[in-house]
Amino acid sequence: MVVLANPPVVDQIPLLRSPGPRDSFAAVPVVDLSSPGAARAIVDACERFGFFKVVNHGVAAGTMDRAETEAVKFFAQTQADKDRAGPAYPFGYGSKRIGINGDMGWLEYLLLAVDSASLSDACTVPAAAAFRAALNEYIAAVRKVAVRVLEAMADGLGLAPADALSAMVTEQGSDQVFRVNHYPPCPALQGLGCSATGFGEHTDPQLISVLRSNGTSGLQIALRDGAQWVSVPSDRDAFFVNVGDSLQVLTNGRFRSVKHRVVTNSLKSRVSFIYFGGPPLAQRIAPLPELLGEGEESLYREFTWAEYKKAAYKTRLGDNRLAQFEKK
Ligand code: GA4
């Protein structure tokens, strides 16, 4: 077998087969958040894929556009100026390095702390007032979408009270994170049949993640058995929701935390915003009793969100983070 070295520009970044039209996931479940059938549709999508698209969400296009315009301006600054907003850990600007355990991707990003419904005051990045204002407007709106989705989910699961799930992300001290990702194009690989990994395969540790991107594709999800990767057609007017590891545990595996990744486009840049809804650090993460059938036992040993987060941050991106909490 001939092993080819990566072209120098993408040195250290794993390559993926470039997606083609046949990889397109035409069957992505679409949930109309304004429809009475939303609760059932959400539960169905979470059971089948751990992933769905949300339309009729009520967020104004202007809110999304303003945040995107400001993000594009931020990433257009010189590298030296952007580096002044770093490092990314615990919060700030990062480039190519994801996490602290050696993962690399063809991207730059801002990792930001959210407190209640806006950027945390303790997080001084980004500094520009216009960018902060645009992000705060967006975060308030996307968080409302997350809450409506979690309420509909609780309804669909037959949980009471109505905020059984959503309270976990709205309570004082809930651990919310916001991420702005910029995947520059990678023309060096054009025509070679392969693409740089933008963000390697992983599941999200939180309860849910709500993503919005510009019109550039790149997001892929693994279908249930993990054997097939499909490309999610981009839709700048919609939100995409992922089930995270914590929600998988709360439902005792009924909902699946979806494995996903991003493949870099060779010509167009991709900008995405992701809101990660996590519970307060002391929240106990265990299957909700109402969701356990008669005699059904938890598949996981008990842990708090603080314990899970600590363990997760020690893992590599592609690791199965929940495995160490599974009952043998
Ligand atoms: C994946 C989901 C979120 O982007 C994130 C990521 C975090 C990071 O970028 O620091 C992690 C990753 C994410 C899971 C495993 C650890 C931590 C990188 C990594 C290798 C902000 C999160 O909460 O977990």
Boltz pocket constraint, residues with backbone or C-beta under 6 A from the ligand:
constraints:
  - pocket:
      binder: B
      contacts: [[A, 98], [A, 99], [A, 100], [A, 101], [A, 103], [A, 111], [A, 177], [A, 179], [A, 202], [A, 203], [A, 204], [A, 205], [A, 206], [A, 276], [A, 312], [A, 313], [A, 314], [A, 315], [A, 316], [A, 317]]
      max_distance: 6.0
